[in-house]
Amino acid sequence: MKTAPPGTIFRSWLGTAPAPAYLLYGDGAGLAGCLVHAWEKRLREEGVIAEVHHWTLADMERDSPDIAWRSPSFFAKVRIFVLPDLAEMKKGHRETIRAYLGTPEPSATLVLHGTDFRQAQGFARAPNLLSAAPREQQAVDALAEYAVAIAREAGASLHRESASFLARWVGVSFEPLDVEVGKLLAYAGGRKEITEEDIRAVCVSRGEVDPFRMADALVRKDGPACLALLRRFAATADAEDYHRLNGAMAWHLRGCVEGRGRGAPVTPGRAALLFRTLSRIDREIKGESRLSPGQVFEIRLLSALA
């Protein structure tokens, strides 16, 4: 079976031999798995045997992790080591990697990611390291491209807008997106098109609060229903869940405007107000406000419901 093409973010990296190390950071930190997948595909097509090792923080606690990186394999020409988030590593671990990259082992490639932008930006100056910090939309586009291609190869159709929603819903991260696409294909059961109903059933509700119902309540100005759903959601949500909630509501609202799906009808004026509200929520939960994500959501939704 063929595999999906790499995103344009790191397509140029695949045109040469594997580099000693790659770093994806900022909004593109979740694309590290996508890069590994792309390298596995290219090496397999060239008949090159490769090993992929996913390291944890416990693996980094070894006395000398660089010894493992410098020890060639008897079975594989290329060894790819996928390392934990730079932000979760101890300073000593980061210094070990930096020192190793001064004289790296030709058969080893380190794949790094960093969710702390400033820290990763500083680390990007390490020798023999290729780095990129894609914007969020670029990362979403790369993951959506992968999801659409995988669905197509399985004989199904997944619209780009739906794939973009999935990318945002899973937190703009390759591994959970790959899992969700697999679930969707299994749930579709041979049908040619993956629909919004499939996404609702498999990737969104899962017995919890349905963000589409919340968006419909917001469109209808049904304050009690909207706030009741938000508070149910808040009872078990963590900070990252609010990003997914906001993206899901925005995606559903666009569907209402376009007459797609089963959402409540919305006037252009009401839609514009709600998009501004969700955009403001997005900025504030990303750092513009000192309030918790739950407080930001409730305050802004109350304003939109007034």
VOVEXVEX-598702 format. One record per atom (N, C-alpha, C): x, y, z. Coordinates in steps of 0.02 Angstrom, whole numbers, padded with zeros to 5 digits, always signed. Each point is the difference from the previous one (the first is absolute). Layout:
BEGIN
XYZ ...
This chain:
BEGIN
+00042-00060+00000 -00042+00060+00000 +00043+00062+00000 -00017+00050-00039 +00037+00063-00002 -00013+00038+00065 +00044+00048+00012 -00009+00043+00059 -00005+00072-00022 -00027+00041+00045 -00014+00069-00017 +00064+00040-00012 -00003+00052-00042 +00059+00040-00013 +00016+00044+00059 +00065+00020+00007 +00018+00044+00055 -00028+00070-00011 -00009+00036+00054 -00023+00068-00006 +00054+00045-00029 -00020+00056-00028 +00047+00045-00031 +00049+00029+00050 -00016-00002+00065 +00042+00030+00051 +00070-00031-00001 +00005-00065-00007 +00065-00032+00001 +00014-00042-00061 -00035+00013-00055 +00012-00038-00061 +00072+00008-00024 +00028+00060+00007 +00069+00011-00023 +00050-00041+00041 -00016-00015+00063 +00045-00040+00041 +00006-00071-00027 -00051-00024-00034 +00000-00069-00024 +00035-00009-00067 +00025+00056-00027 +00034-00003-00065 +00073-00018+00005 +00027-00005+00061 +00070-00016+00010 +00005-00059+00049 +00061-00017+00020 +00009-00053+00050 -00026+00025+00067 -00020-00047+00044 -00025+00022+00066 +00052+00042+00037 -00024+00055+00029 +00044+00044+00038 +00014-00031+00069 +00052+00023+00033 +00013-00025+00068 -00058+00013+00049 -00036+00055-00011 -00055+00015+00045 -00048+00049-00032 -00064-00006+00020 -00053+00046-00021 -00035+00025+00062 -00024+00062-00004 -00038+00029+00056 -00062+00035-00028 -00058-00020+00023 -00063+00034-00015 -00026+00030+00065 -00017+00063-00002 -00020+00032+00063 -00055+00051-00012 -00022+00029+00056 -00057+00046-00003 -00063-00037-00018 -00041+00029-00043 -00062-00031-00020 +00011-00063-00041 +00061-00010-00024 +00014-00060-00040 +00032-00056+00038 +00002+00005+00067 +00033-00052+00040 -00034-00068-00010 -00065+00000-00012 -00036-00063-00008 +00012-00035-00066 +00041+00030-00043 +00013-00029-00066 +00060-00047+00000 +00033-00008+00058 +00060-00043+00002 -00016-00071-00025 -00057-00027+00021 -00020-00066-00022 -00012-00003-00075 -00025+00054-00027 -00013+00004-00072 +00066-00003-00039 +00051+00034+00027 +00066-00001-00031 +00030-00071+00002 -00006-00033+00057 +00025-00068+00007 -00035-00046-00050 -00066+00006-00005 -00039-00040-00048 +00025+00012-00071 +00013+00062-00018 +00023+00017-00067 +00069-00030-00014 +00044+00001+00050 +00067-00029-00010 -00005-00076-00006 -00042-00032+00041 -00008-00072-00006 -00023-00019-00070 -00047+00039-00027 -00027-00013-00067 +00055+00006-00052 +00038+00054+00003 +00052+00011-00051 +00054-00054+00003 +00023-00016+00060 +00052-00051+00007 -00024-00068-00022 -00063-00016+00016 -00029-00064-00021 -00003-00005-00076 -00020+00055-00033 -00004+00001-00073 +00068-00010-00032 +00053+00023+00035 +00068-00007-00026 +00032-00066+00020 -00036-00041+00037 +00027-00064+00021 +00049+00005+00057 -00001+00055+00037 +00046+00011+00056 -00033-00024+00064 +00034-00043+00037 -00027-00025+00063 +00012+00053+00054 -00053+00018+00036 +00005+00050+00052 -00033-00024+00064 +00026+00022+00056 -00029-00013+00065 -00024+00065+00029 -00058-00001+00033 -00027+00059+00033 -00006-00015+00074 +00030+00041+00041 -00001-00009+00073 -00035+00061+00032 -00054-00012+00034 -00037+00053+00035 +00024+00002+00073 +00036+00052+00017 +00028+00005+00067 -00045+00039+00046 +00000-00020+00063 -00036+00035+00053 +00050+00039+00042 -00026+00038+00048 +00044+00035+00046 +00043-00049+00040 -00028-00059+00015 +00039-00051+00036 +00060-00022-00041 -00009-00006-00066 +00057-00019-00043 +00054+00054+00002 -00021+00063+00006 +00048+00055+00002 +00041-00001+00065 -00024-00036+00051 +00035-00003+00064 +00059-00047-00001 +00010-00034-00055 +00058-00044-00005 +00064+00039+00013 +00051-00034+00024 +00063+00034+00016 +00027+00038-00060 -00002-00031-00058 +00027+00032-00061 -00044-00017-00060 -00056+00036-00008 -00043-00016-00057 +00035+00006-00067 +00051+00043-00004 +00034+00008-00063 +00038-00063-00021 +00015-00045+00049 +00032-00063-00018 -00047-00041-00043 -00065+00000+00018 -00049-00037-00041 -00005+00030-00070 +00002+00066-00004 -00004+00032-00065 +00061-00014-00043 +00057-00010+00032 +00063-00010-00037 +00014-00073-00014 -00044-00045+00021 +00012-00072-00010 -00038-00024-00061 +00035-00013-00056 -00035-00022-00061 -00038-00065+00010 -00052-00010-00038 -00039-00061+00002 +00028-00052-00048 -00004-00064+00018 +00020-00053-00045 -00052-00011-00054 -00061+00025+00010 -00056-00016-00044 -00025+00058-00042 +00011+00061+00023 -00029+00059-00034 +00054+00049-00020 -00009+00028-00060 +00047+00051-00023 -00013+00067+00032 -00064+00013+00013 -00021+00064+00030 -00038-00013+00064 +00016+00037+00053 -00036-00005+00063 -00029+00068+00016 -00064+00002+00013 -00035+00063+00016 -00021-00003+00073 +00022+00050+00038 -00018+00004+00071 -00048+00058+00009 -00061-00016+00020 -00051+00051+00013 +00002+00016+00074 +00019+00061+00016 +00013+00019+00070 -00059+00038+00030 -00004+00002+00067 -00055+00036+00033 +00004+00075-00011 -00053+00034+00019 -00004+00072-00004 +00059+00033+00034 +00034+00045-00035 +00056+00036+00031 -00020+00035+00064 -00063+00024+00002 -00023+00037+00059 -00005-00045+00062 -00007-00066-00011 -00006-00046+00056 +00067-00029+00022 +00051+00011-00041 +00066-00027+00017 +00035+00043+00053 +00045-00031+00037 +00043+00037+00044 +00052+00039-00041 +00027+00052+00029 +00050+00040-00036 +00059-00044-00021 +00020-00047+00044 +00056-00044-00017 -00013-00042-00061 -00063-00022-00010 -00017-00039-00060 +00008+00042-00062 -00024+00062+00003 +00006+00044-00058 +00074+00014-00016 +00040+00008+00051 +00072+00012-00010 +00034-00061-00029 -00022-00059+00020 +00028-00062-00028 -00014-00004-00075 -00061+00017-00019 -00018-00001-00072 +00041+00051-00038 +00006+00060+00028 +00038+00054-00034 +00073-00022-00010 +00030-00029+00052 +00070-00022-00005 +00007-00056-00051 -00047-00047+00000 +00002-00054-00049 -00003+00026-00071 -00041+00051-00012 -00009+00025-00068 +00063+00036-00026 +00048+00013+00043 +00063+00028-00023 +00037-00050-00044 -00005-00064+00016 +00031-00054-00040 -00048-00059-00002 -00053+00005-00039 -00053-00052+00000 +00021-00063-00036 -00034-00055+00016 +00010-00065-00032 -00038+00000-00067 +00034-00016-00056 -00032+00004-00066 -00062-00045-00008 -00003-00056+00036 -00057-00046-00010 -00060+00018+00043 +00005+00050+00042 -00054+00017+00047 -00031+00068-00017 -00066+00003+00008 -00037+00063-00008 -00043+00011+00061 +00006+00058+00031 -00042+00017+00057 -00058+00043-00024 -00060-00016+00021 -00059+00041-00016 -00025+00031+00065 +00004+00066+00002 -00016+00038+00061 -00061+00042-00012 -00036+00015+00055 -00054+00049-00004 +00000+00040+00065 -00025+00061-00005 -00001+00044+00059 -00064+00041+00003 -00036-00006+00055 -00061+00039+00008 +00013+00068+00032 +00059+00010+00029 +00019+00065+00027 +00037+00037-00055 -00033+00050-00030 +00026+00031-00060 +00069+00031+00012 +00007+00041+00052 +00063+00035+00010 +00057-00048+00015 -00013-00050+00040 +00051-00049+00016 +00022-00037-00063 -00048-00022-00040 +00016-00037-00061 +00034+00045-00051 -00020+00062-00003 +00032+00047-00047 +00074+00008+00017 +00016+00002+00064 +00069+00003+00020 +00038-00064-00017 -00033-00057+00010 +00031-00064-00014 +00012-00009-00075 -00041+00033-00041 +00006-00007-00072 +00067+00023-00028 +00039+00035+00041 +00066+00022-00022 +00053-00054+00009 -00019-00058+00026 +00048-00055+00008 +00028-00021-00068 +00061-00027-00001 +00030-00020-00065 -00035-00062-00029 +00005-00006-00066 -00024-00059-00036 -00074-00015+00014 -00039+00053+00007 -00071-00007+00016 -00042+00041-00049 -00049-00032-00032 -00047+00036-00042 -00063+00012+00041 -00026+00061-00003 -00058+00017+00042 -00052+00039-00039 -00062-00003+00025 -00055+00038-00029 -00051+00013+00055 -00031+00058-00004 -00053+00018+00048 -00062+00020-00040 -00037-00050-00027 -00058+00016-00041 -00054+00038+00040 -00036+00042-00035 -00059+00031+00031 -00055-00053+00008 -00048+00015+00043 -00052-00049+00014 -00036-00022-00064 -00018+00048-00044 -00036-00018-00060 +00041-00045-00045 +00066+00012-00003 +00043-00043-00040 +00000-00072+00028 +00003-00005+00066 -00001-00066+00031 -00067-00035-00012 -00055+00037+00006 -00066-00028-00013 -00004-00024-00073 +00025+00041-00046 -00003-00019-00071 +00040-00063-00014 +00059-00007+00032 +00041-00060-00010 -00035-00062+00024 -00032+00004+00059 -00035-00057+00027 -00063-00016-00041 -00035+00053-00022 -00060-00012-00041 +00019-00033-00066 +00056+00020-00030 +00024-00030-00062 +00012-00075+00011 +00030-00016+00056 +00013-00071+00016 -00066-00038+00007 -00047+00027+00039 -00064-00034+00012 -00039-00011-00064 -00003+00050-00043 -00036-00006-00063 +00031-00054-00043 +00067-00002-00003 +00035-00049-00042 -00010-00071+00026 +00003-00009+00066 -00010-00067+00028 -00071-00025-00014 -00049+00045+00008 -00069-00019-00015 -00008-00018-00074 +00031+00039-00044 -00006-00014-00071 +00030-00068-00018 +00058-00015+00031 +00032-00064-00014 -00041-00059+00025 -00043+00013+00049 -00044-00052+00026 -00066-00003-00039 -00006+00041-00052 -00059+00000-00042 -00057+00042+00026 +00016+00047+00046 -00051+00043+00029 +00016+00073-00014 -00051+00042+00007 +00008+00071-00010 -00008+00036+00067 +00050+00040+00017 -00003+00042+00060 +00013+00071-00022 -00051+00043+00007 +00007+00069-00022 +00055+00037+00039 +00034+00045-00035 +00056+00036+00031 -00022+00038+00062 -00059+00030-00002 -00025+00037+00058 -00008-00046+00060 -00026-00059-00012 -00009-00049+00054 +00068-00023+00027 +00048-00010-00046 +00067-00021+00021 +00033+00055+00042 -00011+00063-00018 +00028+00055+00038 -00031+00003+00070 -00066-00013+00003 -00032-00003+00066 +00031-00054+00043 +00011-00059-00030 +00030-00055+00038 +00069+00019+00026 +00039+00033-00042 +00067+00020+00021 -00003+00046+00060 -00047+00046+00000 -00006+00046+00057 -00029-00037+00061 -00048-00045-00012 -00033-00034+00055 +00050-00042+00041 +00048-00031-00033 +00048-00043+00035 +00059+00039+00026 -00002+00066-00006 +00054+00040+00028 +00058+00011-00047 -00012-00003-00066 +00051+00011-00052 +00060-00046+00015 -00013-00064+00004 +00052-00049+00016 -00010-00062-00044 +00055-00026-00028 -00005-00054-00049 -00026-00065+00029 +00026-00022+00057 -00017-00066+00025 -00075-00008+00014 -00032+00047+00037 -00073-00009+00010 -00040+00009-00064 +00023+00042-00047 -00035+00006-00064 +00001-00066-00037 +00057-00032-00002 +00006-00064-00034 -00048-00051+00029 -00006-00001+00066 -00047-00046+00033 -00072+00016-00019 -00019+00064+00001 -00069+00019-00015 -00019-00016-00072 +00047+00010-00047 -00015-00016-00070 -00012-00074-00007 +00040-00041+00035 -00010-00072-00002 -00069-00019+00028 -00020+00032+00054 -00066-00013+00028 -00056+00019-00048 +00009+00058-00032 -00051+00023-00047 -00008-00048-00058 +00055-00025-00027 -00003-00046-00056 -00034-00065+00020 +00015-00023+00061 -00032-00061+00024 -00075+00011+00011 -00018+00059+00028 -00070+00015+00013 -00039+00008-00065 +00031+00030-00050 -00034+00010-00064 -00018-00066-00033 +00037-00052+00015 -00017-00068-00021 -00006-00009-00075 +00046+00029-00038 -00002-00009-00073 -00038+00053-00037 -00035+00044+00035 -00034+00056-00035 +00052+00045-00032 -00020+00033-00054 +00047+00039-00039 +00015+00068+00030 -00044+00025+00043 +00010+00067+00028 -00004-00001+00076 +00048+00032+00031 -00001+00010+00073 -00037+00065+00012 -00054-00004+00037 -00045+00057+00008 +00009+00035+00068 -00034+00057+00007 +00000+00035+00064 -00030-00044+00055 -00050-00041-00018 -00030-00044+00049 +00051-00051+00026 +00044-00024-00044 +00053-00046+00022 +00047+00034+00049 +00017+00062-00016 +00046+00037+00044 -00032+00011+00068 -00064+00018+00000 -00036+00009+00063 +00002-00065+00041 -00013-00055-00034 -00007-00064+00035 +00067-00026+00027 +00053+00009-00038 +00063-00033+00016 +00049+00046+00036 +00006+00062-00024 +00056+00042+00023 -00020+00054+00049 -00063+00013+00009 -00019+00059+00040 -00036-00019+00064 -00058-00029-00006 -00043-00007+00060 +00029-00048+00051 +00008-00063-00019 +00027-00051+00044 -00034-00001+00068 -00065+00015+00001 -00036-00002+00062 +00007+00063+00042 +00039+00049-00023 +00010+00061+00037 -00042+00055-00032 +00015+00063+00018 -00038+00056-00027 +00014+00008-00075 -00052+00007-00040 +00007+00009-00071 +00009+00075-00014 +00057+00021-00027 +00011+00071-00012 -00047+00028-00054 -00026-00044-00044 -00046+00023-00051 -00067+00021+00031 -00022-00037+00050 -00061+00020+00036 +00011+00067+00035 +00059+00010+00027 +00015+00063+00033 +00000+00058-00050 +00028-00013-00059 +00001+00052-00052 -00071+00016-00023 -00042-00051-00007 -00070+00013-00020 -00036+00041+00053 +00012-00016+00064 -00032+00038+00054 +00024+00073-00002 +00064+00010-00017 +00027+00068-00005 -00033+00038-00058 -00008-00033-00056 -00032+00031-00058 -00072+00020+00017 -00036-00043+00037 -00071+00013+00017 -00007+00047+00059 +00056+00020+00031 -00001+00041+00061 -00036-00037+00057 +00008-00065+00002 -00029-00040+00054 +00051-00002+00057 +00000+00053+00040 +00049+00008+00054 +00002-00058+00049 -00056-00021+00028 +00002-00055+00049 +00030-00064-00028 -00019-00019-00061 +00026-00061-00030 +00075+00006-00014 +00020+00058-00028 +00070+00010-00017 +00045-00003+00062 -00020+00036+00052 +00041+00002+00061 +00000-00067+00037 -00057-00035-00002 -00003-00065+00033 +00050-00049-00034 +00002+00003-00067 +00047-00043-00036 +00072+00020+00015 +00014+00066+00002 +00067+00023+00015 +00022-00023+00069 -00043+00005+00049 +00019-00019+00068 +00009-00075+00007 -00040-00039-00037 +00012-00072-00001 +00068-00016-00030 +00016+00036-00053 +00064-00009-00033 +00057+00018+00047 -00008+00057+00036 +00053+00025+00044 +00014-00046+00058 -00047-00041+00018 +00008-00044+00058 +00058-00049-00008 +00015-00019-00062 +00054-00049-00012 +00053+00024-00049 -00006+00063-00023 +00045+00024-00053 +00066+00024+00028 +00053-00008-00040 +00063+00033+00016 +00010+00057-00050 +00055+00037+00006 +00009+00060-00040 -00001-00016-00075 +00030-00055-00021 +00003-00017-00071 -00069-00015-00028 -00044-00027+00042 -00067-00017-00023 -00038+00062-00025 +00014+00058+00030 -00035+00061-00020 +00020+00022-00071 +00063-00013-00019 +00021+00015-00069 -00040-00042-00049 -00009-00063+00016 -00038-00045-00045 -00074+00021-00001 -00027+00019+00057 -00069+00022+00003 -00011+00061-00044 +00045+00048+00005 -00007+00061-00039 +00005-00015-00075 +00046-00042-00019 +00007-00018-00071 -00061-00037-00026 -00028-00045+00041 -00059-00038-00021 -00060+00046-00009 -00008+00048+00045 -00057+00046-00005 +00007+00044-00062 +00062+00024-00013 +00010+00042-00060 -00013-00040-00064 +00022-00062-00001 -00011-00043-00059 -00075-00010-00011 -00037-00013+00054 -00072-00012-00007 -00035+00064-00021 +00022+00057+00026 -00031+00064-00019 +00010+00014-00074 +00059-00016-00026 +00011+00009-00072 -00047-00044-00040 -00013-00060+00025 -00048-00044-00033 -00070+00029+00000 -00019+00033+00055 -00066+00031+00003 -00006+00056-00051 +00054+00040-00007 +00000+00056-00048 -00006-00027-00071 +00036-00055-00014 +00002-00028-00068 -00060-00045-00015 -00043-00012+00051 -00056-00044-00010 +00020-00073-00002 +00058-00016+00029 +00025-00068+00000 -00017-00034+00066 -00016-00064-00001 -00014-00036+00062 -00070+00016+00026 -00009-00011+00065 -00067+00006+00028 -00005+00056+00051 +00046+00048-00004 +00001+00055+00049 -00058+00047-00008 -00011+00039+00053 -00054+00050-00001 +00017+00056-00049 -00050+00027-00036 +00013+00055-00046 +00023+00062+00038 +00043+00040-00031 +00028+00059+00033 +00003+00057-00049 -00018+00061+00023 +00004+00058-00043 +00072+00023-00008 +00017+00036-00054 +00069+00023-00009 +00024+00043+00059 -00044+00043+00026 +00020+00043+00055 +00016-00040+00063 -00043-00049+00015 +00011-00042+00059 +00064-00042-00009 +00010-00026-00060 +00060-00040-00013 +00063+00042+00009 +00000+00062-00025 +00059+00043+00007 +00016+00013+00073 -00052+00013+00041 +00010+00011+00072 +00029-00062+00033 -00026-00058-00017 +00024-00062+00032 +00072-00017-00022 +00016+00013-00063 +00069-00012-00022 +00049+00047+00037 -00021+00062+00010 +00043+00047+00038 +00008-00025+00072 -00054-00026+00028 +00003-00025+00069 +00048-00059+00005 -00006-00048-00046 +00043-00059+00002 +00073+00018-00014 +00010+00050-00044 +00069+00023-00014 +00030+00032+00062 -00040+00038+00036 +00025+00031+00061 +00015-00052+00054 -00044-00050+00005 +00012-00055+00047 +00066-00034-00017 +00011-00013-00064 +00062-00033-00022 +00061+00039+00022 +00000+00066-00011 +00058+00041+00019 +00010+00000+00075 -00055+00004+00037 +00006+00007+00073 +00021-00065+00033 -00023-00057-00024 +00022-00063+00031 +00071-00018-00021 +00026+00034-00052 +00069-00011-00019 +00048+00047+00036 -00026+00042+00044 +00046+00041+00039 -00017+00073+00008 -00048+00026-00038 -00015+00071+00006 -00035+00017+00065 -00031-00050+00031 -00036+00011+00063 +00032-00040+00056 -00004+00027+00061 +00025-00036+00058 -00053-00044+00032 -00061+00002-00027 -00053-00042+00025 +00010-00072-00023 -00031-00047+00034 +00004-00070-00021 -00041-00008-00064 +00014-00052-00040 -00039-00010-00061 -00075-00006+00013 -00019-00033+00055 -00070-00006+00017 -00033+00067+00014 +00036+00044+00035 -00026+00067+00014 -00006+00041-00063 +00050-00004-00044 -00002+00036-00064 -00061-00022-00040 -00010-00065-00005 -00057-00026-00039 -00066+00026+00028 -00009-00005+00065 -00064+00018+00029 -00014+00075-00008 +00051+00042+00012 -00010+00072-00007 -00018+00019-00071 +00037-00028-00049 -00012+00019-00070 -00066-00028-00026 -00018-00060+00021 -00064-00028-00022 -00059+00039+00030 +00008+00020+00063 -00053+00041+00031 -00011+00064-00039 +00055+00030-00023 -00005+00061-00040 -00035-00013-00066 +00016-00056-00032 -00031-00017-00064 -00073-00020+00007 -00019-00023+00059 -00068-00022+00012 -00045+00057+00021 +00031+00058+00016 -00040+00056+00026 -00046+00028-00054 
